[in-house]
Amino acid sequence: MTAGPRRRRRKFTALSILTASAIALTACSSGPSGSSGSQETAGASGGGDAKKPLKMGFIYATSTQNPFQEMAFGAKAAADQDGNVTLNQAAPVGVNGPAQVQLFQSAIRNSPDGIGLETLTPDLFVRPINQATDQNIPMAAVDTAPPPGTKVGLFVGNSNTELGVALGEEFIKHVPEDATGDVVIGNDIPGLQLLNQRIEGLVSVIKAKRPKLTIKGPFDAKSEPTDNFNAWQGIVKANPKAIAFLGVGGQDGVSLPLIKQQTGREFLAGSADIPPEALQAVKKGDLFALSSPEHWLKGYIAMRLLIDSKRTGKPVPTGWWNPGTLVVNKDNVDEIIKRQTDEASRTAYFKAVVDKQLADPNTYLKPIGQAN
């Protein structure tokens, strides 16, 4: 998760609107340590039903940021492909853990056939998740590992350490071996483990391969689009001699190119996630690269595994399913921009990837305790 975002808000056709008491929330659609194995769930044993209408849910952290919208796109694509799934997708407007908990509790009542959950506040979900699993509702954690004390057996998420390493490897391609100067790092959500893992991977490469550089931060870069831009403005101003500013969240790749244009300063900038504005910045050369957690793929795989379990009667797989990471740079940015055009282009691009992964689950599954 990433975590972090982010840009002009994208408009989605609402699939459903769930109301949490006294809080106005938006339900968004995509129109927005153990060993690997399987877990028994209600409806996942004793034979499936290939024709039964299913009621399923995908509850995600916020409707205002690209990474989470992408996961919702992927989940909806899986439901649409099945053709007989009513998928209730819901997220707060802005990161709001307590509000998301209320949305999840509504999903427990309305989505008995399976729920995918992506959250940036996993500690708040221990009791609600246990409530769902105690009612034999199949579940998949997406992007963020299930919190300790819960019984969710499937986690679909990329390696964030690998994502950070990939961004670091791209960065050093643009910096001579004997270079000196400050490299400033931002963190959209300090304390969020998945972003910490990205930073650890990024820093490990810089320290090992460009040891004369001075790393500063990570500084709090905020996650919501306006807050992120304002935070990076202050960070850039406070570091007038820095040679690079690197983010690990989705909105950083939008804010940093705008600040470069606004100030006229020259510095290297890179980030994670692939909002449309950030992809255009890579194309223009304002970002050297983006390291993508491939959020669409995570949402799709999680929902597809839940659906397939209901259809076939086979248990939901257990373990950490790592769909992989993609580096976007000047060599492939046009291809990825084309991929991101709409729902159909995403689905067509990922078809071969999805088919390959689903045909060989054991290659992608590891114990959840190994997730990094």
C-alpha positions as CSV (number, residue, x, y, z in Angstrom):
1,M,0.0,0.0,0.0
2,T,0.5,2.0,-1.1
3,A,-0.3,4.2,1.0
4,G,-0.4,7.3,0.2
5,P,-2.1,9.6,-2.8
6,R,-3.2,12.2,-4.3
7,R,-4.4,14.0,-7.4
8,R,-7.5,15.2,-9.1
9,R,-10.3,13.0,-7.8
10,R,-11.6,10.6,-10.3
11,K,-15.3,10.1,-10.7
12,F,-16.9,6.7,-10.3
13,T,-20.4,5.3,-10.8
14,A,-21.7,4.3,-7.4
15,L,-22.5,0.6,-7.1
16,S,-23.9,1.1,-3.6
17,I,-24.0,3.7,-0.8
18,L,-23.5,2.5,2.7
19,T,-24.3,4.8,5.6
20,A,-22.4,4.9,8.8
21,S,-24.2,6.6,11.7
22,A,-23.7,10.3,11.6
23,I,-20.9,10.1,9.0
24,A,-21.4,10.7,5.3
25,L,-19.5,8.2,3.3
26,T,-19.1,7.3,-0.4
27,A,-19.5,3.8,-1.8
28,C,-17.3,3.7,-4.9
29,S,-17.2,1.2,-7.7
30,S,-14.5,0.9,-10.3
31,G,-16.8,2.1,-12.9
32,P,-14.1,3.1,-10.2
33,S,3.0,-17.4,10.5
34,G,1.9,-20.4,8.8
35,S,2.6,-22.5,5.8
36,S,0.8,-22.1,2.5
37,G,-2.2,-24.3,1.9
38,S,-6.0,-23.7,2.1
39,Q,-8.6,-22.7,4.7
40,E,-12.0,-24.2,5.0
41,T,-14.8,-21.6,4.8
42,A,-18.6,-21.8,4.6
43,G,-19.5,-22.6,1.0
44,A,-16.0,-23.6,0.3
45,S,-16.4,-27.3,1.0
46,G,-19.0,-29.9,0.1
47,G,-19.3,-28.7,-3.5
48,G,-19.7,-25.2,-5.0
49,D,-22.5,-23.7,-7.1
50,A,-21.5,-22.3,-10.5
51,K,-24.8,-20.4,-11.0
52,K,-25.8,-19.1,-7.6
53,P,-26.0,-15.3,-7.4
54,L,-23.3,-14.1,-5.0
55,K,-23.3,-11.1,-2.7
56,M,-19.7,-10.0,-2.0
57,G,-18.0,-6.9,-0.8
58,F,-14.8,-4.9,-1.3
59,I,-14.1,-2.4,1.5
60,Y,-11.1,-0.1,0.9
61,A,-9.4,2.8,2.7
62,T,-10.4,5.9,0.8
63,S,-12.2,6.8,-2.4
64,T,-10.0,9.9,-2.9
65,Q,-6.6,8.3,-3.8
66,N,-5.5,6.4,-6.9
67,P,-3.9,3.3,-5.3
68,F,-7.2,2.4,-3.6
69,Q,-9.3,3.2,-6.6
70,E,-7.1,0.9,-8.7
71,M,-7.7,-2.0,-6.2
72,A,-11.4,-1.4,-6.5
73,F,-11.1,-1.5,-10.3
74,G,-9.5,-4.9,-10.1
75,A,-12.1,-6.3,-7.7
76,K,-14.9,-5.1,-9.9
77,A,-13.3,-6.6,-13.0
78,A,-13.3,-10.0,-11.3
79,A,-16.9,-9.7,-10.3
80,D,-17.9,-8.5,-13.7
81,Q,-16.1,-11.4,-15.3
82,D,-18.1,-13.9,-13.2
83,G,-21.3,-12.2,-14.4
84,N,-23.5,-13.2,-11.4
85,V,-21.9,-11.3,-8.5
86,T,-23.4,-8.3,-6.7
87,L,-20.3,-6.5,-5.5
88,N,-20.7,-3.8,-2.9
89,Q,-17.7,-1.6,-3.0
90,A,-17.3,1.1,-0.3
91,A,-14.8,3.5,1.1
92,P,-14.7,6.6,3.2
93,V,-14.0,10.0,1.6
94,G,-10.5,10.4,2.9
95,V,-8.7,8.0,5.2
96,N,-11.0,7.4,8.2
97,G,-10.4,4.2,10.1
98,P,-13.5,4.3,12.4
99,A,-15.7,5.2,9.4
100,Q,-14.2,2.3,7.4
101,V,-15.0,-0.1,10.3
102,Q,-18.6,0.9,10.1
103,L,-18.6,0.2,6.3
104,F,-17.1,-3.2,6.9
105,Q,-19.7,-4.0,9.5
106,S,-22.4,-3.2,7.0
107,A,-20.6,-5.5,4.5
108,I,-20.8,-8.3,7.1
109,R,-24.6,-8.0,7.0
110,N,-24.9,-7.5,3.2
111,S,-22.0,-9.5,1.7
112,P,-22.2,-13.1,3.2
113,D,-20.4,-14.8,0.3
114,G,-17.0,-13.1,0.7
115,I,-15.3,-9.8,1.6
116,G,-12.0,-8.3,0.4
117,L,-10.6,-5.8,2.8
118,E,-7.9,-3.1,2.2
119,T,-7.2,-0.8,5.1
120,L,-4.6,1.6,6.4
121,T,-5.7,1.1,10.0
122,P,-5.5,-2.7,10.4
123,D,-5.4,-2.5,14.3
124,L,-9.0,-1.2,14.3
125,F,-10.2,-4.3,12.5
126,V,-9.3,-7.1,14.8
127,R,-12.8,-7.4,16.3
128,P,-14.7,-6.7,13.1
129,I,-12.6,-9.2,11.2
130,N,-13.2,-11.9,13.8
131,Q,-16.9,-11.1,13.7
132,A,-16.9,-11.8,10.0
133,T,-14.8,-15.0,10.2
134,D,-16.8,-16.3,13.1
135,Q,-19.9,-16.0,10.8
136,N,-18.0,-18.1,8.2
137,I,-17.7,-15.2,5.7
138,P,-14.7,-15.9,3.5
139,M,-12.2,-13.1,3.6
140,A,-9.1,-11.9,1.8
141,A,-6.8,-9.1,3.1
142,V,-5.5,-6.9,0.3
143,D,-2.5,-4.7,0.3
144,T,-2.1,-4.7,4.1
145,A,-1.5,-7.9,5.9
146,P,-4.3,-9.1,8.3
147,P,-3.6,-7.9,11.9
148,P,-2.4,-10.3,14.5
149,G,-5.2,-11.9,16.4
150,T,-7.4,-12.5,13.4
151,K,-8.1,-15.6,11.4
152,V,-7.9,-14.4,7.8
153,G,-5.9,-16.9,5.9
154,L,-5.3,-15.2,2.6
155,F,-3.3,-12.0,2.1
156,V,-2.8,-10.6,-1.4
157,G,-0.1,-8.0,-1.5
158,N,3.1,-7.1,-3.2
159,S,6.5,-7.2,-1.5
160,N,7.0,-3.6,-0.4
161,T,10.7,-4.2,0.4
162,E,11.1,-5.3,-3.2
163,L,9.2,-2.2,-4.4
164,G,11.6,0.1,-2.5
165,V,14.7,-1.8,-3.8
166,A,13.4,-1.4,-7.3
167,L,13.0,2.3,-6.9
168,G,16.4,2.6,-5.4
169,E,18.0,0.7,-8.4
170,E,16.3,3.1,-10.8
171,F,17.5,6.0,-8.8
172,I,21.2,5.1,-8.8
173,K,21.1,4.8,-12.6
174,H,20.9,8.6,-12.6
175,V,23.6,9.3,-10.0
176,P,27.3,8.9,-10.5
177,E,29.1,6.5,-8.1
178,D,31.1,9.3,-6.5
179,A,28.2,11.7,-6.2
180,T,27.6,13.7,-3.0
181,G,24.7,15.7,-1.7
182,D,21.4,15.2,0.2
183,V,18.7,12.8,-0.8
184,V,15.4,13.6,0.9
185,I,12.8,10.9,1.5
186,G,9.1,11.5,2.3
187,N,6.6,9.1,3.9
188,D,2.9,9.7,3.3
189,I,1.7,7.8,6.4
190,P,4.4,7.6,9.1
191,G,4.0,4.4,11.1
192,L,2.3,2.4,8.4
193,Q,4.4,-0.8,8.0
194,L,4.1,-1.2,4.3
195,L,5.5,2.3,3.6
196,N,8.2,1.7,6.2
197,Q,9.2,-1.4,4.3
198,R,9.4,0.5,1.0
199,I,11.7,3.1,2.6
200,E,13.9,0.3,4.1
201,G,14.3,-1.2,0.7
202,L,15.0,2.1,-1.0
203,V,17.5,3.3,1.7
204,S,19.4,-0.1,1.6
205,V,20.2,0.4,-2.1
206,I,21.3,4.0,-1.7
207,K,23.6,3.3,1.3
208,A,25.1,0.2,-0.4
209,K,25.7,1.7,-3.9
210,R,26.0,5.4,-3.4
211,P,27.5,5.7,0.1
212,K,28.7,9.3,-0.3
213,L,25.1,10.6,-0.5
214,T,23.5,11.9,2.7
215,I,20.0,10.6,3.4
216,K,17.6,12.9,5.1
217,G,14.2,11.9,6.5
218,P,11.8,10.3,6.1
219,F,9.7,13.4,6.6
220,D,5.9,13.3,6.9
221,A,4.6,14.0,3.4
222,K,0.9,13.5,4.2
223,S,-1.4,11.3,2.0
224,E,-4.4,13.4,0.9
225,P,-3.7,15.3,-2.4
226,T,-3.7,18.9,-1.1
227,D,-1.9,18.1,2.2
228,N,0.7,16.1,0.3
229,F,1.5,19.0,-2.1
230,N,1.7,21.5,0.8
231,A,3.9,19.2,2.8
232,W,6.3,18.6,-0.1
233,Q,6.5,22.3,-0.8
234,G,7.8,22.8,2.8
235,I,10.2,19.9,2.5
236,V,11.7,21.1,-0.8
237,K,12.0,24.7,0.5
238,A,13.8,23.4,3.7
239,N,16.3,21.5,1.6
240,P,17.5,24.0,-1.1
241,K,20.7,22.0,-2.0
242,A,19.1,18.5,-2.1
243,I,19.9,16.6,-5.4
244,A,16.8,14.3,-5.1
245,F,13.4,14.0,-3.4
246,L,12.0,10.5,-3.2
247,G,8.5,9.5,-2.2
248,V,7.0,6.1,-1.5
249,G,3.3,6.9,-1.7
250,G,0.9,7.5,-4.5
251,Q,0.5,11.3,-4.4
252,D,4.2,12.1,-4.2
253,G,4.6,11.4,-7.9
254,V,1.9,14.1,-8.6
255,S,3.2,16.7,-6.2
256,L,6.9,16.6,-6.8
257,P,6.7,17.3,-10.6
258,L,4.3,20.3,-9.9
259,I,6.8,21.7,-7.4
260,K,9.6,21.4,-10.0
261,Q,7.6,23.3,-12.5
262,Q,6.5,25.9,-9.9
263,T,10.0,26.6,-8.5
264,G,12.1,26.0,-11.6
265,R,14.5,23.9,-9.5
266,E,16.3,20.9,-10.9
267,F,16.3,17.7,-8.8
268,L,15.7,14.0,-9.3
269,A,12.3,12.8,-8.3
270,G,10.8,9.4,-8.1
271,S,7.9,7.7,-6.3
272,A,5.6,4.7,-6.0
273,D,2.2,4.0,-7.6
274,I,0.9,5.1,-11.0
275,P,-1.7,7.9,-10.9
276,P,-2.3,9.4,-14.4
277,E,-0.4,12.6,-13.6
278,A,2.6,10.7,-12.4
279,L,2.7,8.6,-15.5
280,Q,2.7,11.8,-17.6
281,A,5.5,13.1,-15.5
282,V,7.6,10.1,-16.3
283,K,6.9,10.6,-20.0
284,K,8.0,14.2,-19.7
285,G,11.1,13.4,-17.7
286,D,10.0,15.1,-14.5
287,L,10.1,11.8,-12.7
288,F,12.9,9.3,-13.4
289,A,10.7,6.3,-12.5
290,L,7.7,5.0,-10.6
291,S,7.7,1.7,-8.7
292,S,4.2,0.2,-9.1
293,P,2.6,-2.2,-6.5
294,E,0.2,-3.2,-9.3
295,H,-2.8,-2.5,-7.2
296,W,-5.4,-3.5,-9.9
297,L,-3.9,-7.0,-10.0
298,K,-4.1,-7.3,-6.2
299,G,-7.8,-6.4,-6.2
300,Y,-8.5,-8.7,-9.0
301,I,-6.7,-11.7,-7.7
302,A,-8.2,-11.4,-4.2
303,M,-11.8,-11.2,-5.5
304,R,-11.2,-13.9,-8.1
305,L,-9.9,-16.3,-5.5
306,L,-13.0,-15.7,-3.3
307,I,-15.3,-16.1,-6.2
308,D,-13.6,-19.3,-7.5
309,S,-13.9,-20.8,-4.1
310,K,-17.7,-20.3,-4.1
311,R,-18.0,-21.6,-7.6
312,T,-15.9,-24.7,-7.3
313,G,-16.4,-25.7,-3.6
314,K,-12.6,-25.7,-3.1
315,P,-11.2,-23.9,0.0
316,V,-9.9,-20.4,-0.3
317,P,-6.1,-20.6,-0.5
318,T,-4.1,-19.6,2.5
319,G,-0.8,-17.7,2.6
320,W,0.7,-14.5,1.2
321,W,0.0,-14.2,-2.5
322,N,2.6,-11.8,-4.0
323,P,1.5,-10.7,-7.5
324,G,4.7,-8.7,-8.1
325,T,6.0,-5.2,-8.7
326,L,6.5,-3.2,-11.9
327,V,9.1,-0.4,-12.6
328,V,7.7,2.3,-14.9
329,N,10.3,4.4,-16.6
330,K,10.8,6.1,-20.0
331,D,11.2,2.7,-21.7
332,N,7.7,1.4,-20.9
333,V,5.7,4.4,-19.8
334,D,3.7,4.7,-23.1
335,E,2.7,1.0,-22.8
336,I,1.5,1.6,-19.2
337,I,-0.4,4.8,-20.1
338,K,-2.2,2.8,-22.7
339,R,-2.9,0.1,-20.2
340,Q,-4.5,2.5,-17.8
341,T,-6.9,4.0,-20.3
342,D,-10.1,2.4,-19.0
343,E,-11.5,-0.8,-17.5
344,A,-11.3,-2.7,-20.7
345,S,-7.7,-1.9,-21.4
346,R,-6.7,-2.9,-17.8
347,T,-8.5,-6.2,-18.1
348,A,-7.0,-7.0,-21.5
349,Y,-3.5,-6.1,-20.4
350,F,-3.6,-8.3,-17.3
351,K,-5.3,-11.3,-18.8
352,A,-2.1,-13.2,-19.5
353,V,-0.7,-12.2,-16.1
354,V,-3.8,-13.4,-14.3
355,D,-4.0,-16.7,-16.2
356,K,-0.4,-17.4,-15.5
357,Q,-0.7,-16.8,-11.8
358,L,-3.9,-18.6,-11.3
359,A,-2.6,-21.6,-13.2
360,D,0.3,-22.1,-10.7
361,P,-0.8,-20.8,-7.2
362,N,2.1,-22.4,-5.3
363,T,4.6,-20.2,-7.2
364,Y,3.0,-17.1,-5.7
365,L,2.0,-18.3,-2.3
366,K,4.2,-18.2,0.8
367,P,3.4,-18.2,4.5
368,I,1.8,-14.9,5.6
369,G,4.6,-14.5,8.2
370,Q,7.1,-14.0,5.3
371,A,5.2,-11.0,3.9
372,N,7.5,-8.0,3.6
